[in-house]
């Protein structure tokens, strides 16, 4: 049975595009919704151009009330009955209640080699620490921020001339390879770790 995938974004949606473009042919999953917390997110138009249903729930009117925001966000998500929920640059912290609803079915991509550098500014933190490597991680989402079982990682060497911006661009290329590869395996029931 083909798995139904909903993808949450906040911006341009480059990881969403990588996932959606991979979910073709003999892929075990199909994208059924791209939703965003920003009605102006460029990724919504990109998803629509691919024929994927879209939805937007602006988080700003819900300032300080994450539960109310999530209740509205859940409406379009539940309407498409997803088997898997992928966070792809979704820049809102989700409540434990929301996460529990999709426990074991929600994935995230994070731009560091977890457990290092949870949260923001991962590339500048890796450079400041003098790390030899950086990369990205796909993991199952749990109530703890950037935590949960690691399903895959991809790594590259940090160059002496790297800045946070150049490192971010290089890591993003890895993200576009790793996330589709992990999702394909996950949709087939394979929760084994993939290292690229």
C-alpha positions in Angstrom: 0.0 0.0 0.0 1.4 3.4 -1.0 1.9 5.6 2.1 0.4 9.1 2.2 2.9 11.9 3.2 2.1 15.3 4.5 5.0 17.8 4.6 5.3 20.9 6.8 7.4 23.9 5.7 8.0 27.5 6.7 10.0 28.9 3.8 11.2 28.1 0.3 10.7 24.4 0.6 13.8 23.0 -1.0 13.8 19.9 1.1 10.1 19.5 0.4 10.9 19.7 -3.3 13.6 17.0 -3.0 11.1 14.7 -1.2 8.2 15.4 -3.6 10.3 14.9 -6.7 11.6 11.6 -5.4 8.1 10.3 -4.6 7.4 9.1 -8.1 7.4 5.9 -10.1 7.9 2.8 -7.8 8.3 4.9 -4.7 6.4 3.5 -1.7 4.9 6.9 -0.9 3.2 10.0 -2.4 2.9 13.6 -1.2 -0.7 14.5 -0.4 -0.3 17.9 1.3 2.2 20.6 1.9 1.3 22.9 4.8 3.0 26.0 6.2 2.8 28.3 9.2 3.5 31.2 6.8 0.9 31.9 4.0 3.6 33.7 2.0 6.1 30.7 2.1 7.5 30.3 -1.4 7.3 26.5 -1.0 3.5 26.6 -1.1 3.5 27.9 -4.7 6.2 25.4 -5.6 4.1 22.5 -4.2 1.0 23.7 -6.0 3.0 23.8 -9.3 3.7 20.1 -8.7 0.0 19.4 -8.3 0.2 18.9 -4.5 -2.6 20.2 -2.3 -1.5 23.1 0.0 -2.7 24.7 3.2 -1.5 27.6 5.3 -2.2 28.5 8.9 -0.5 31.7 10.0 1.0 31.2 13.4 1.1 35.0 14.2 -2.5 35.5 15.3 -2.0 32.7 17.8 0.9 34.4 19.6 1.6 32.5 22.8 -1.1 29.9 22.2 0.7 27.0 20.5 -2.2 24.6 21.2 -4.7 26.8 19.4 -2.3 27.2 16.4 -1.8 23.4 16.2 -5.5 22.7 16.4 -6.0 24.8 13.3 -3.0 23.2 11.6 -4.3 19.8 12.3 -7.5 20.4 10.3 -5.9 20.2 6.8 -3.4 17.5 8.0 -6.0 15.2 9.3 -8.3 15.8 6.3 -5.7 14.1 4.0 -5.2 11.1 6.5 -1.4 11.0 6.2 0.6 7.9 7.1 3.8 9.9 7.5 4.4 13.5 8.5 7.7 15.1 7.3 9.0 18.3 8.8 11.1 20.1 6.1 12.3 23.4 7.4 9.2 23.8 9.6 10.4 26.5 12.1 7.8 26.1 14.9 8.4 24.0 18.0 5.5 21.5 18.3 3.8 20.6 21.6 4.1 17.2 23.1 0.4 16.6 22.4 0.8 17.2 18.7 3.9 15.0 18.5 2.2 12.2 20.3 -0.6 12.1 17.7 2.0 11.2 15.0 4.4 9.2 17.2 6.5 6.8 15.2 5.2 8.5 11.9 6.9 11.9 12.0 10.3 12.7 10.6 12.5 15.8 10.7 15.8 16.9 9.0 18.2 18.9 11.1 21.4 20.6 9.8 23.9 19.1 12.2 25.3 15.8 13.2 23.0 15.2 16.1 23.2 14.9 19.1 25.5 17.9 18.5 24.0 21.4 18.0 20.3 21.0 18.6 18.4 24.1 17.9 19.5 27.0 15.7 22.8 28.4 14.3 24.2 25.0 13.9 26.8 25.9 11.2 28.3 28.8 13.1 28.4 26.7 16.3 30.3 23.8 14.4 32.8 26.3 13.0 33.3 28.0 16.3 33.9 24.7 18.0 36.7 23.9 15.5 34.8 20.7 14.3 36.4 18.8 11.4 33.0 17.7 10.2 29.5 19.0 9.8 26.4 17.5 8.2 22.7 16.7 8.6 20.5 14.2 10.4 17.1 12.7 9.7 15.4 11.5 12.9 12.0 10.5 14.3 10.4 13.4 16.1 9.8 13.1 19.8 8.6 15.7 22.3 12.2 16.7 23.0 13.7 19.2 20.6 15.8 17.7 17.8 15.8 14.4 19.6 14.5 11.0 18.8 15.9 7.9 17.0 18.4 8.8 14.3 17.4 7.3 10.9 20.2 8.7 8.8 23.2 11.1 8.7 25.3 12.6 6.0 28.6 14.4 6.6 31.2 16.5 5.0 34.6 18.1 6.0 34.5 21.6 7.2 36.9 23.6 5.0 39.3 26.2 6.6 37.6 29.0 4.5 34.0 27.9 5.3 31.7 30.5 6.7 28.3 29.7 8.2 26.7 30.6 4.9 29.0 28.5 2.7 28.7 25.6 5.1 24.9 25.9 5.1 24.8 25.7 1.3 27.0 22.6 1.2 25.1 20.9 4.0 21.8 21.7 2.2 23.0 19.7 -0.8 23.5 16.7 1.5 20.0 17.2 3.0 18.5 17.0 -0.5 20.1 13.5 -0.9 19.7 12.2 2.6 16.1 13.0 3.4 14.5 11.4 0.3 16.7 8.3 0.8 15.6 7.9 4.4 11.9 8.6 3.6 11.9 5.9 0.9 13.3 3.4 3.4 11.0 4.5 6.2 7.9 4.2 3.9 8.9 0.6 3.3 9.1 -0.1 7.0 12.9 0.1 7.3 13.9 2.1 10.4 17.6 1.1 10.1 20.2 3.8 10.1 21.5 5.1 6.7 24.8 6.9 6.6 25.8 8.8 3.4 
